[in-house]
Amino acid sequence: MTDYQGPATIDGITVEVRLSARFEPVEGRYRWAGRAGPHDGLTESLRRGQSATITIGQNSRTVKLGEPDPWGRVRISGTGRPPWPAAPAD
């Protein structure tokens, strides 16, 4: 499992995210999910549609947006290679 915590851009809105990924061997692909910090613009984008583009560094992926939790953090999830750089090997 790999994790990422830091800045990301979701449809042009910069937010702090906390994400984790795991490889699903039966499916043969990664599944990753987490939460984006509270941001009024991101919450507003939920009213326009449930998918968005997340960019971390030079990597962009399509994400699915979920409803905000009571603290305003938005659930995000995706499949395939995670959008953050892999941790260096030990």
Secondary structure, 3 states (H helix, E strand, C coil): CEEEEEEEEECCEEEEEEEEEEEECCCCEEEEEEEECCCHHHHHHHCCCCEEEEEECCEEEEEEEEEECCCCCEEEEEECCCCCCCCCCC
